[in-house]
Amino acid sequence: QVQLVESGGGSVQAGGSLRLSCAASGRTFSNYAMGWFRQVPGKEREFVAAVNWSGGSTYYADSVKGRFTISRDNVNYMVFLQMNSLKSEDTAVYYCAATGTPLTTAQAMGVMSQGSVGWWGQGTQVTVSS
C-alpha cells in the first residue's frame, strides 16, 4: 500500500509562485520515479513533470518547461513542484503520482503518462487569477 499526500495548493495571481509538496509512505520510495499531473473539469488528466528515482533526471511537459521545477528528498520521502511565473491556464487540481515499476525513467513517465502511474494522491487545487 502506497500513500501520497499533497499540500501547498492555493490561490495566486498570475506571475506569482507556489510550491507543492507530496509526502510519500508505504514502500521503498527511492526506487521509483515520481511525478505531478494536473486536471481541469471536463479534460483528461495531463502530465506535468517527473523526476527519476535518484533525483538526477527530470522531464517536463512543454507547457511548463522553464517555469516549473520538480525535485525530491529521498531521506524524508518527499517530492516538490516549484511553480513560478504562473499563468491562468495553470489552474487545475494537481496530483502527485508514483510509478508502479521500479527504476522507470522520468522521460518514460512523461511519455507513458497515466499509463506509468501505480499510485495517485488525492489532489490539491491550484487557482491562478489574471
C-alpha positions in Angstrom: 0.0 0.0 0.0 1.4 3.4 -1.0 0.1 6.7 0.3 0.7 10.1 -1.3 -0.5 13.3 0.4 -0.2 16.6 -1.4 -0.1 20.0 0.2 0.7 23.6 -0.8 -2.1 24.4 -3.2 -4.0 27.7 -3.1 -4.8 30.8 -5.0 -2.3 33.2 -6.5 -2.2 36.0 -9.0 -0.7 35.5 -12.5 3.0 35.8 -12.4 3.2 34.5 -8.8 4.7 31.3 -7.4 3.5 28.3 -5.4 5.4 25.3 -4.1 3.6 21.9 -4.0 4.7 19.2 -1.7 3.9 15.5 -1.7 4.6 13.2 1.3 5.0 9.5 0.4 4.8 6.4 2.6 4.4 2.7 2.3 7.3 1.4 0.3 10.9 1.9 -0.7 10.4 5.4 -2.1 13.9 5.9 -3.6 13.4 3.0 -6.1 10.6 4.7 -8.1 10.1 7.7 -10.3 7.7 10.4 -9.0 5.6 12.9 -10.9 3.0 15.5 -11.0 -0.1 15.6 -13.1 -3.0 18.1 -13.4 -6.6 18.0 -14.4 -9.3 20.6 -15.1 -13.0 19.7 -15.2 -14.0 18.1 -18.5 -10.5 17.4 -19.6 -8.2 14.4 -19.3 -5.5 14.4 -16.6 -2.2 15.6 -18.1 1.4 15.0 -17.3 3.3 18.0 -15.8 6.7 16.8 -14.6 8.6 13.8 -13.4 11.8 13.0 -11.6 13.7 9.7 -11.7 14.5 7.5 -8.7 17.7 9.3 -7.7 16.6 12.9 -8.4 19.3 13.2 -11.1 17.0 13.3 -14.1 13.8 15.3 -14.8 11.3 15.6 -17.6 8.7 18.3 -18.2 5.7 19.0 -20.3 6.4 21.7 -22.9 3.8 23.9 -21.3 5.7 24.2 -18.0 9.3 23.9 -19.1 11.4 26.8 -17.8 8.7 27.8 -15.2 8.3 24.6 -13.0 10.9 22.6 -11.2 10.4 19.2 -9.8 12.7 17.8 -7.1 12.7 15.0 -4.4 14.1 14.3 -1.0 14.7 10.6 -0.6 15.6 10.9 3.0 12.3 12.3 4.0 10.2 10.7 1.3 9.1 14.0 -0.2 8.5 15.3 -3.8 8.2 19.0 -4.6 7.0 21.1 -7.5 8.1 24.7 -7.5 5.8 26.7 -9.8 7.0 30.1 -11.0 5.6 32.6 -13.4 2.1 31.1 -13.0 -0.5 31.6 -15.7 -4.3 31.4 -15.6 -4.0 28.2 -17.7 -2.1 26.5 -14.9 -5.3 26.5 -12.9 -6.1 22.8 -12.1 -6.2 20.1 -9.5 -2.6 18.9 -9.2 -1.9 15.2 -8.4 1.2 13.6 -7.1 1.9 10.2 -8.7 4.3 7.3 -8.2 5.3 4.8 -10.9 4.2 1.2 -10.5 7.5 -0.2 -11.8 10.9 0.4 -10.1 13.6 2.3 -11.9 11.3 3.8 -14.5 12.9 6.9 -16.0 11.5 10.4 -15.7 11.2 10.5 -19.5 9.3 7.2 -19.6 6.9 8.5 -17.0 6.3 11.6 -19.2 5.8 9.6 -22.4 3.6 6.9 -20.9 1.8 9.5 -18.8 -1.1 8.0 -16.8 -0.1 4.5 -18.0 3.0 4.6 -15.9 1.3 5.5 -12.7 0.8 3.0 -9.9 -0.5 5.3 -7.2 -2.1 8.7 -7.0 -2.5 11.3 -4.3 -5.9 12.9 -3.6 -5.0 16.2 -5.4 -4.6 19.8 -4.4 -6.3 22.8 -6.1 -4.2 25.5 -7.7 -6.0 28.6 -8.9 -4.3 31.4 -10.8 -6.2 34.6 -11.3 -5.3 37.0 -14.1 
